[in-house]
Structure formats: structure tokens, C-alpha cells
Amino acid sequence: MQQSSLGPDAAEYARRLARVQEGMAERSFAALLVTDPANMYYLTGYNAWSFYTPQCLVVPADGQPVLFARAMDAAGAGFTAWLPPEQIEGYPEELVHRPKVHPYDWIAERVRERGLIETGPDGCVGIEGDSAFFTARGYLALRAGLPHVRLEDSQELVNWVRVVKSDHELAQMRIAGSIAQQVMEVALAAVAPGRRQCDVVAEIAAAQARGTAEHGGDYPALVPMLPTGEGAGTPHLTWTEEKFRVGEATTIELAGVYRRYHAPLARTIMLGEPPRLLADTAAIVRDGMAEVLATLRPGRTAHEIHAAWNAVISAHGLTKESRIGYSIGLGYPPDWGERTISLRPDEHTVLEAGMCFHVILGMWMDDWGYELSEPVALTTDGVERLTDLTQNLTIGR
């Protein structure tokens, strides 16, 4: 088995595993079943487009984890994961996509045979109940295969361990930010009257893979999103073959990615003279961003950050119901967020140095919209922007 030389060192992985097992002890977990590919990567370095079939990392209360994957993928795990060969197992190919049997039947049996779960009277096994790739069938097969084990939702235990980044991770985030800036510059330059949306997205995708001269890029957890014209009032729309037109605005949201670390970034471009309402909103949002970045400090709570934003826009009669940011770091499809901290009124999590956020200030109206975002990292005395693009509305001709 050949481990990749691109990832963290052994000490970094050991610290990550220790922190997860500390969290497991607090919850009396005899073991933790990790199915989120970002969490599997965080703990082992395993990186492949294999998450569309059942796979998991079983983390015992003590000792080293075991990776279970499809046989052909288990063979490739040695090229990225730090795990020794005996800690990687592949289930038979005949279990893939069958109506009467499931890979978790086999995985549950191997977990029992290896003695990975030793439960006391109050012990249980944590599962990632909200993981996108842990299906209902997988859960039912696991429960049937481990009838004497109580399964309990881990409530994103590993995700919360990931929230505070190490120095190594912050370095990866900065590189991802440099790629994000390069990609957004390509995107803004490519949008022009008469060009097809799909052709611009092709340039964006190429720039994401190309990265910078110093660092190659990686594929994003989300495809580029660029709602245009009346569609700009609705987030998360992708692209069509329609052409860009003078008199329409486009919001562009994308990410720079480096070794699975994501730096999302959003900007808005207007082709032609912007309507007064759009120009005024852009200025207000820019001022709101300045206030948010000035307020983001260790020791502050997430709802204080949202309150700073709301004070700016409410003075102009504007409101925004959705959150204004969320924690970021490692990401695999279908999401680049960590599913932990959100910057919103009812979030009272205290912020710490080493946390990273996508501060996303989107104003989505009935038939128009405006979007401005920044990927940032909290430092001991403030906030570090991971990109250095202008925060003004871009005017294209």
C-alpha cells in the first residue's frame, strides 16, 4: 500500500482521531460509523469518487479505525489513506446494487467478527444519521446485522471536531482561496452579451481544475451557480444554453478547491447600466459585509455577527430571512458546508480562532437578486479574508 505524500503527517491524523474518540467517550459511544466522505477523508486521507456505493469508517472507542468499501475501491484506498492494509476491507462485488442483499449486511458481519464494537450496558454506536450517502436501506441492514447494538445519531460529531482548523488546514484553505479568486476573475471576464451561459461555465470548470501556477485545483462539491436575469432572484440555479443579455444581472457562486478544502466565493455582474435599486442594494450589502468582517472575532457568538449585518440593512428598510454564513472546510458532493455553525439569529455558538466561514450576503427579490460573499478564517485577533477581490458590483459591457 502506498500512502499519498500530499496529506497531513501522522501526528496530525493522530490528533484528529484522538479528538474524535474523546467526543465519543463523552457520548458513551462504543464505536462510531463514519459515512460522510469528508469525515472519512479527514480521519484517514481516503479520497476517491466512490461514495456513490456504501462505504464507511468504523472508529472504535480505542484503537485504530477500519475502512470498509467496495472491493475495487478498497484496493485504491492504499494510495491515499494512511491506514495499514489490515485496516482496509473490501466487500464482494456481488453485493453492489442488489434488491435482496446489501453491503451493510456484510459490513455488520465483519464488524462482529473483528470485535470492533464492545458495548457495555449503557453503550451504543454512533451513526451519521444526516449523512447524504448513508441511506435508509443501509441503516436497516446495519440494524438487522447488529441486533444487540443500540444505534444513535452522532449529531455531526466529526463535523464539529473539524470546525477549528489546524495550521496545516488553514494553509490549505488559503491556497483554496487563491484558486477561488483566480476562478472568479475568469468568470467575471467571460460573462458578455451574446455568450452562452454553458460556454462561460466551461471556462469556470477549466479554471477550477487548472488552479494557479503554484497549485492545481480540485473538483468542487457544488457545480457553478449563475442565476441570470429574472432568475437572479432565486439562489442555487445552475446554467442553461441561453445567452447573456444587456440589461440583465447575473449572480455567480463558485468555489476554489485544493485537496478537498473549499473556499466558496460569490459576486454579481451587471451587463449595462445597473438599475438604481440594484446599485443601491449593492452599496448597502458592501457596507453590511464590512460590518460583518469587523465584528467577526473569537469570543463573539454567531448571532452577534448576524445582528451586526441586520443593523446595517434594516436601517435601509431591507430584510433577509436566510442565514448569512456557515462554517466551511473539507467538502464532497453534494455540499461544501460543514453542517455545523450558521450565522443566524438563534445561533449562540461562541466563535474561536481557526474557524472558517463562507459569509454569504445574498439578497433575493421577486425578479432580481444580488450576491456578495467572502471565504474567511478567524485569527486570534480578527478575521482573514482568503481572497482579495473588489466587493463592488461588477459592470460588464
C-alpha positions, 0 to 999 in steps of 0.5 A, spaced: 500 500 500 502 506 498 500 512 502 499 519 498 505 524 500 500 530 499 496 529 506 497 531 513 503 527 517 501 522 522 501 526 528 496 530 525 491 524 523 493 522 530 490 528 533 484 528 529 482 521 531 484 522 538 479 528 538 474 524 535 474 518 540 474 523 546 467 526 543 465 519 543 467 517 550 463 523 552 457 520 548 458 513 551 459 511 544 462 504 543 464 505 536 462 510 531 460 509 523 463 514 519 459 515 512 460 522 510 466 522 505 469 528 508 469 525 515 472 519 512 477 523 508 479 527 514 480 521 519 484 517 514 486 521 507 481 516 503 479 520 497 476 517 491 469 518 487 466 512 490 461 514 495 456 513 490 456 505 493 456 504 501 462 505 504 464 507 511 469 508 517 468 504 523 472 508 529 472 504 535 472 507 542 480 505 542 484 503 537 485 504 530 479 505 525 477 500 519 475 502 512 470 498 509 468 499 501 467 496 495 472 491 493 475 495 487 475 501 491 478 498 497 484 496 493 485 504 491 484 506 498 492 504 499 494 510 495 491 515 499 489 513 506 494 512 511 491 506 514 495 499 514 492 494 509 489 490 515 485 496 516 482 496 509 476 491 507 473 490 501 466 487 500 464 482 494 462 485 488 456 481 488 453 485 493 453 492 489 446 494 487 442 488 489 434 488 491 435 482 496 442 483 499 446 489 501 453 491 503 451 493 510 449 486 511 456 484 510 459 490 513 455 488 520 458 481 519 465 483 519 464 488 524 462 482 529 467 478 527 473 483 528 470 485 535 470 492 533 464 494 537 464 492 545 458 495 548 457 495 555 450 496 558 449 503 557 453 503 550 451 504 543 454 506 536 454 512 533 451 513 526 451 519 521 444 519 521 444 526 516 449 523 512 447 524 504 450 517 502 448 513 508 441 511 506 435 508 509 436 501 506 443 501 509 441 503 516 436 497 516 441 492 514 446 495 519 440 494 524 438 487 522 446 485 522 447 488 529 441 486 533 444 487 540 447 494 538 443 500 540 444 505 534 444 513 535 445 519 531 452 522 532 449 529 531 455 531 526 460 529 531 466 529 526 463 535 523 464 539 529 471 536 531 473 539 524 470 546 525 477 549 528 482 548 523 489 546 524 495 550 521 496 545 516 488 546 514 488 553 514 494 553 509 490 549 505 484 553 505 488 559 503 491 556 497 483 554 496 482 561 496 487 563 491 484 558 486 477 561 488 479 568 486 483 566 480 476 562 478 472 568 479 476 573 475 475 568 469 468 568 470 467 575 471 471 576 464 467 571 460 460 573 462 458 578 455 452 579 451 451 574 446 455 568 450 452 562 452 451 561 459 454 553 458 460 556 454 462 561 460 461 555 465 466 551 461 471 556 462 469 556 470 470 548 470 477 549 466 479 554 471 477 550 477 481 544 475 487 548 472 488 552 479 494 557 479 501 556 477 503 554 484 497 549 485 492 545 481 485 545 483 480 540 485 473 538 483 468 542 487 462 539 491 457 544 488 457 545 480 457 553 478 451 557 480 449 563 475 442 565 476 441 570 470 436 575 469 429 574 472 432 568 475 437 572 479 432 572 484 432 565 486 439 562 489 442 555 487 440 555 479 445 552 475 446 554 467 442 553 461 444 554 453 441 561 453 445 567 452 447 573 456 443 579 455 444 587 456 440 589 461 440 583 465 444 581 472 447 575 473 449 572 480 455 567 480 457 562 486 463 558 485 468 555 489 476 554 489 478 547 491 485 544 493 485 537 496 478 537 498 478 544 502 473 549 499 473 556 499 466 558 496 466 565 493 460 569 490 459 576 486 454 579 481 455 582 474 451 587 471 451 587 463 449 595 462 447 600 466 445 597 473 438 599 475 438 604 481 435 599 486 440 594 484 446 599 485 443 601 491 442 594 494 449 593 492 452 599 496 448 597 502 450 589 502 458 592 501 457 596 507 453 590 511 459 585 509 464 590 512 460 590 518 460 583 518 468 582 517 469 587 523 465 584 528 467 577 526 472 575 532 473 569 537 469 570 543 463 573 539 457 568 538 454 567 531 448 571 532 452 577 534 455 577 527 448 576 524 445 582 528 451 586 526 449 585 518 441 586 520 443 593 523 446 595 517 440 593 512 434 594 516 436 601 517 435 601 509 428 598 510 431 591 507 430 584 510 433 577 509 430 571 512 436 566 510 442 565 514 448 569 512 454 564 513 456 557 515 462 554 517 466 551 511 472 546 510 473 539 507 467 538 502 464 532 497 458 532 493 453 534 494 455 540 499 461 544 501 458 546 508 460 543 514 453 542 517 455 545 523 455 553 525 450 558 521 450 565 522 443 566 524 439 569 529 438 563 534 445 561 533 449 562 540 455 558 538 461 562 541 466 563 535 474 561 536 480 562 532 481 557 526 474 557 524 472 558 517 466 561 514 463 562 507 459 569 509 454 569 504 450 576 503 445 574 498 439 578 497 433 575 493 427 579 490 421 577 486 425 578 479 432 580 481 437 578 486 444 580 488 450 576 491 456 578 495 460 573 499 467 572 502 471 565 504 474 567 511 478 564 517 478 567 524 485 569 527 486 570 534 485 577 533 480 578 527 478 575 521 482 573 514 479 574 508 482 568 503 481 572 497 482 579 495 477 581 490 473 588 489 466 587 493 463 592 488 458 590 483 461 588 477 459 592 470 460 588 464 459 591 457 
